[in-house]
Amino acid sequence: MYEARDSVYCYPGTNTLVNKLNIRDANKLDNYEKSMVALKLMAFKVLIVYISEFPSYAFALRNFSMKSTSLSTPSAGMAL
C-alpha cells in the first residue's frame, strides 16, 4: 500500500492510489491487483507450455509480454 496521506496521487482522504478502475477501497484494490497478477501468471505459464510444444511460435511470447502491461513500450531500435 501507498503510505502517503493526502498525496495528489491518492483519492482524497485516503492512501489508495488513483487507478483506472476507480477502486477507492484499499482492500478491494489489493485483491484486484493480486487476482490480475495471478491471471497473468497462469496465462504466461500456458504460453510457455505452448511454446515448448510449438517452438516456431516463440514470437507469441514477445507479443504477450509487450501487451501484458500498459507501461511496456518497444525501445527505439526494436522492430515491430
Backbone as CSV, one residue per row, in Angstrom:
resi,resn,N_x,N_y,N_z,CA_x,CA_y,CA_z,C_x,C_y,C_z
1,MET,0.827,-1.189,0.000,0.000,0.000,0.000,0.867,1.245,0.000
2,TYR,0.313,2.256,-0.529,0.977,3.546,-0.583,0.809,4.214,0.779
3,GLU,1.860,4.752,1.331,1.830,5.251,2.707,1.569,6.756,2.864
4,ALA,1.620,7.512,1.816,1.454,8.970,1.937,-0.024,9.345,1.959
5,ARG,-0.438,10.027,2.981,-1.814,10.521,3.049,-1.909,11.874,2.367
6,ASP,-3.052,12.131,1.791,-3.327,13.402,1.115,-2.330,13.688,-0.008
7,SER,-1.833,12.658,-0.644,-0.956,12.817,-1.799,-1.821,13.135,-3.015
8,VAL,-1.276,13.855,-3.958,-2.008,14.153,-5.194,-2.256,12.887,-5.995
9,TYR,-1.533,11.809,-5.670,-1.670,10.541,-6.383,-2.705,9.616,-5.743
10,CYS,-3.307,10.070,-4.632,-4.284,9.261,-3.904,-5.667,9.901,-3.980
11,TYR,-6.679,9.076,-3.752,-8.026,9.627,-3.622,-8.075,10.472,-2.358
12,PRO,-8.808,11.572,-2.372,-8.852,12.488,-1.221,-9.210,11.761,0.079
13,GLY,-8.409,12.018,1.113,-8.655,11.453,2.423,-8.274,9.987,2.586
14,THR,-7.608,9.413,1.584,-7.207,8.008,1.669,-5.735,7.876,1.294
15,ASN,-5.230,6.650,1.429,-3.899,6.365,0.910,-3.994,5.370,-0.243
16,THR,-5.153,5.336,-0.905,-5.389,4.483,-2.074,-5.030,5.253,-3.333
17,LEU,-4.113,4.681,-4.094,-3.688,5.340,-5.321,-4.830,5.449,-6.320
18,VAL,-4.910,6.562,-7.015,-5.888,6.746,-8.078,-5.611,5.684,-9.138
19,ASN,-6.660,5.020,-9.613,-6.493,3.941,-10.575,-7.550,4.039,-11.656
20,LYS,-7.310,3.357,-12.764,-8.211,3.431,-13.919,-9.583,2.834,-13.636
21,LEU,-9.668,1.933,-12.674,-10.940,1.282,-12.363,-11.743,2.041,-11.318
22,ASN,-11.163,3.120,-10.794,-11.821,3.955,-9.795,-12.171,3.165,-8.532
23,ILE,-11.312,2.198,-8.171,-11.490,1.426,-6.943,-10.883,2.248,-5.817
24,ARG,-11.721,2.692,-4.900,-11.263,3.580,-3.831,-10.972,2.843,-2.529
25,ASP,-11.490,1.630,-2.388,-11.246,0.840,-1.181,-9.904,0.113,-1.338
26,ALA,-8.998,0.331,-0.396,-7.644,-0.226,-0.488,-7.652,-1.752,-0.524
27,ASN,-8.517,-2.375,0.269,-8.570,-3.840,0.287,-9.084,-4.404,-1.026
28,LYS,-10.102,-3.771,-1.600,-10.630,-4.223,-2.890,-9.582,-4.058,-3.983
29,LEU,-8.862,-2.944,-3.955,-7.815,-2.717,-4.952,-6.705,-3.747,-4.803
30,ASP,-6.319,-4.040,-3.576,-5.280,-5.037,-3.322,-5.716,-6.413,-3.838
31,ASN,-6.963,-6.799,-3.558,-7.479,-8.082,-4.051,-7.524,-8.125,-5.567
32,TYR,-7.947,-7.031,-6.181,-8.000,-6.965,-7.643,-6.595,-7.122,-8.233
33,GLU,-5.632,-6.414,-7.686,-4.263,-6.484,-8.197,-3.700,-7.896,-8.067
34,LYS,-3.946,-8.549,-6.929,-3.483,-9.928,-6.737,-4.137,-10.868,-7.748
35,SER,-5.420,-10.684,-7.995,-6.126,-11.529,-8.963,-5.575,-11.356,-10.368
36,MET,-5.292,-10.112,-10.741,-4.772,-9.856,-12.079,-3.363,-10.428,-12.258
37,VAL,-2.537,-10.326,-11.235,-1.192,-10.896,-11.305,-1.287,-12.413,-11.436
38,ALA,-2.171,-13.047,-10.660,-2.345,-14.499,-10.742,-2.840,-14.917,-12.122
39,LEU,-3.774,-14.163,-12.675,-4.302,-14.464,-14.002,-3.219,-14.348,-15.072
40,LYS,-2.430,-13.288,-15.012,-1.336,-13.100,-15.981,-0.293,-14.202,-15.834
41,LEU,-0.010,-14.615,-14.606,0.957,-15.680,-14.377,0.463,-16.998,-14.972
42,MET,-0.824,-17.300,-14.776,-1.388,-18.513,-15.369,-1.299,-18.475,-16.891
43,ALA,-1.664,-17.344,-17.474,-1.614,-17.207,-18.925,-0.181,-17.341,-19.425
44,PHE,0.765,-16.804,-18.692,2.168,-16.889,-19.066,2.641,-18.339,-19.024
45,LYS,2.242,-19.079,-17.984,2.624,-20.483,-17.873,2.043,-21.308,-19.019
46,VAL,0.796,-21.050,-19.386,0.184,-21.742,-20.519,0.943,-21.422,-21.793
47,LEU,1.328,-20.187,-21.965,2.071,-19.779,-23.152,3.431,-20.471,-23.212
48,ILE,4.102,-20.612,-22.078,5.395,-21.301,-22.041,5.230,-22.759,-22.470
49,VAL,4.192,-23.422,-21.989,3.938,-24.814,-22.397,3.674,-24.870,-23.892
50,TYR,2.876,-23.955,-24.397,2.562,-23.914,-25.821,3.826,-23.716,-26.653
51,ILE,4.673,-22.806,-26.224,5.906,-22.525,-26.972,6.845,-23.726,-26.934
52,SER,6.868,-24.441,-25.813,7.741,-25.611,-25.741,7.273,-26.698,-26.703
53,GLU,5.978,-26.751,-26.994,5.449,-27.728,-27.947,5.520,-27.231,-29.384
54,PHE,5.446,-25.937,-29.567,5.477,-25.342,-30.898,6.494,-24.207,-30.934
55,PRO,7.791,-24.548,-31.001,8.833,-23.518,-30.914,8.774,-22.464,-32.024
56,SER,8.167,-22.799,-33.135,8.116,-21.817,-34.229,7.212,-20.631,-33.885
57,TYR,6.428,-20.748,-32.829,5.544,-19.654,-32.425,6.094,-18.877,-31.237
58,ALA,7.398,-18.881,-31.074,8.021,-18.195,-29.943,7.757,-16.688,-29.959
59,PHE,7.458,-16.134,-31.139,7.151,-14.697,-31.209,5.936,-14.349,-30.356
60,ALA,5.088,-15.332,-30.073,3.902,-15.083,-29.250,4.302,-14.642,-27.851
61,LEU,5.415,-15.170,-27.349,5.882,-14.765,-26.023,6.220,-13.285,-26.000
62,ARG,6.900,-12.808,-27.022,7.240,-11.385,-27.089,5.972,-10.539,-27.159
63,ASN,5.021,-10.950,-27.990,3.775,-10.195,-28.110,3.001,-10.189,-26.800
64,PHE,2.976,-11.323,-26.104,2.271,-11.392,-24.818,2.922,-10.470,-23.808
65,SER,4.248,-10.524,-23.723,4.923,-9.714,-22.714,4.794,-8.227,-23.018
66,MET,4.724,-7.849,-24.268,4.571,-6.435,-24.625,3.169,-5.940,-24.290
67,LYS,2.172,-6.824,-24.375,0.794,-6.407,-24.125,0.382,-6.588,-22.671
68,SER,1.216,-7.247,-21.873,0.804,-7.588,-20.518,0.763,-6.382,-19.583
69,THR,1.359,-5.293,-19.975,1.310,-4.095,-19.147,1.229,-2.866,-20.029
70,SER,0.515,-1.895,-19.563,0.382,-0.672,-20.356,1.673,0.135,-20.360
71,LEU,2.618,-0.209,-19.478,3.873,0.529,-19.406,4.924,-0.018,-20.366
72,SER,4.673,-1.210,-20.937,5.650,-1.798,-21.844,5.583,-1.101,-23.198
73,THR,6.697,-0.580,-23.614,6.775,0.029,-24.934,8.055,-0.458,-25.590
74,PRO,8.043,-0.634,-26.899,9.261,-1.074,-27.558,10.339,-0.010,-27.491
75,SER,11.575,-0.456,-27.403,12.678,0.518,-27.399,12.829,1.089,-28.796
76,ALA,13.579,2.154,-28.908,13.709,2.876,-30.172,14.245,1.992,-31.299
77,GLY,15.165,1.093,-30.994,15.769,0.271,-32.042,15.048,-1.038,-32.306
78,MET,13.946,-1.275,-31.629,13.258,-2.548,-31.731,12.268,-2.548,-32.883
79,ALA,12.380,-3.517,-33.760,11.463,-3.621,-34.884,10.183,-4.304,-34.419
80,LEU,9.049,-3.828,-34.894,7.781,-4.455,-34.539,7.377,-5.435,-35.559
